[in-house]
Amino acid sequence: MKAQEDVVIPNRLGLHARPASRFALLASEFSSRICIQKAGEMVDGKSILEILTLASPRGTKLTIWAEGPDAQEAVENLAALVKSGFGEMDL
């Protein structure tokens, strides 16, 4: 099973270390392969370091992509995390 969803980074500081860590931690809870794509570049969504290489400030459009048995659930949960601003208060 495959799933994907486009999201926009809403928080003021963008996808820095703390949100990247939260994303990777949540992604690791799923058995599906999870990737994040930005302008043609795709990285492992379970790797904090790879996520940080995307250098994604506020307003960046990303595609969350998953393939595996829980792909739809993974994408829905990860997209919700991004849309919430990763729980940061400075949206």
Backbone torsions as a table, in degrees:
resi	resn	phi	psi	omega
1	MET	NA	139.3	178.4
2	LYS	-122.4	150.2	176.2
3	ALA	-151.8	152.9	174.8
4	GLN	-156.1	156.5	177.6
5	GLU	-153.8	139.1	175.4
6	ASP	-86.8	139.7	177.3
7	VAL	-137.1	161.6	176.1
8	VAL	-122.3	132.6	-179.9
9	ILE	-68.1	116.6	-175.1
10	PRO	-94.9	-21.5	-172.2
11	ASN	-80.6	148.9	-171.8
12	ARG	-54.5	-41.3	-176.2
13	LEU	-90.2	1.3	177.6
14	GLY	73.5	-159.1	-176.2
15	LEU	-91.2	74.5	179.8
16	HIS	-91.6	-167.6	-170.7
17	ALA	-57.6	-46.2	-177.3
18	ARG	-64.5	-50.0	177.1
19	PRO	-64.1	-36.2	177.8
20	ALA	-62.1	-39.3	178.2
21	SER	-65.5	-43.6	179.1
22	ARG	-63.7	-40.1	179.6
23	PHE	-64.3	-50.2	-177.8
24	ALA	-62.7	-39.1	179.2
25	LEU	-63.2	-46.3	178.3
26	LEU	-65.8	-43.1	179.7
27	ALA	-59.2	-35.7	-178.5
28	SER	-68.0	-15.0	178.3
29	GLU	-76.5	-11.1	-177.7
30	PHE	-107.1	148.1	-179.2
31	SER	-82.5	-18.0	-179.8
32	SER	-66.6	155.6	170.7
33	ARG	-74.9	130.7	-176.6
34	ILE	-126.0	131.5	179.1
35	CYS	-131.6	158.3	172.8
36	ILE	-121.7	133.7	-179.6
37	GLN	-118.3	136.1	176.0
38	LYS	-137.3	118.0	176.2
39	ALA	47.5	47.4	176.4
40	GLY	86.8	-12.2	178.4
41	GLU	-94.7	128.0	-178.2
42	MET	-117.3	133.4	179.1
43	VAL	-128.3	162.4	178.1
44	ASP	-70.2	120.4	-178.9
45	GLY	-73.5	-5.7	178.5
46	LYS	-101.3	4.6	-178.6
47	SER	-114.7	113.0	179.5
48	ILE	-56.7	-46.4	-177.0
49	LEU	-63.2	-41.6	178.6
50	GLU	-66.4	-38.5	178.0
51	ILE	-60.9	-42.8	-178.9
52	LEU	-64.1	-28.2	179.9
53	THR	-65.8	-16.5	179.2
54	LEU	-72.6	-16.2	179.1
55	ALA	42.9	73.9	-172.4
56	SER	-112.7	95.0	176.6
57	PRO	-74.8	175.9	177.3
58	ARG	-52.7	137.0	178.8
59	GLY	92.0	-6.2	179.5
60	THR	-70.7	134.0	176.1
61	LYS	-91.2	127.5	177.9
62	LEU	-124.8	154.1	172.0
63	THR	-113.9	123.3	174.6
64	ILE	-92.0	126.5	-174.4
65	TRP	-128.0	137.3	178.2
66	ALA	-141.9	149.0	176.2
67	GLU	-140.7	124.3	179.9
68	GLY	149.9	-173.8	-173.6
69	PRO	-65.1	-28.3	-179.2
70	ASP	-117.5	30.4	-175.1
71	ALA	-59.0	-46.9	-177.7
72	GLN	-62.4	-45.8	178.9
73	GLU	-62.5	-41.2	179.9
74	ALA	-61.6	-49.8	-178.7
75	VAL	-62.0	-43.4	179.8
76	GLU	-60.8	-45.3	-179.2
77	ASN	-68.5	-41.2	179.9
78	LEU	-69.6	-38.8	176.9
79	ALA	-64.0	-39.6	177.6
80	ALA	-62.9	-39.0	178.2
81	LEU	-62.0	-47.0	179.5
82	VAL	-62.6	-47.6	-179.0
83	LYS	-61.8	-27.2	178.3
84	SER	-79.3	-2.0	-177.1
85	GLY	75.4	22.8	179.0
86	PHE	62.3	22.4	179.0
87	GLY	79.4	6.3	179.1
88	GLU	-82.1	148.0	-172.6
89	MET	-88.2	-5.2	-172.3
90	ASP	-101.9	43.2	-177.3
91	LEU	-63.8	NA	NA
